[in-house]
Amino acid sequence: MSHDIVPWNTPEPLSGPIGVPLVDLLDRLLATGVVISGDLVIAIADVPLVRLSLHALLSSVNERIPSPWADGGPL
């Protein structure tokens, strides 16, 4: 079984099965950032009782890019 690197920007369509190593996928996603959002509604008899909203940003941290906060951040 060979694990060939799949080019991300190709003008022609890819043929055959496409495999991307999980480490490469996570590296690509964290380098650019990922936004995850979703809603969960708990209802009884079509009456919404509880609504939970999730909004998360996942991104890598680079020490060469300064923090946007003067005091180092909210944490």
PyMOL commands that set and color helices and strands:
alter all, ss='L'
color gray80, all
select helices_A, chain A and resi 22-32
alter helices_A, ss='H'
color red, helices_A
select strands_A, chain A and resi 34-44+47-58
alter strands_A, ss='S'
color yellow, strands_A
deselect
rebuild
show_as cartoon
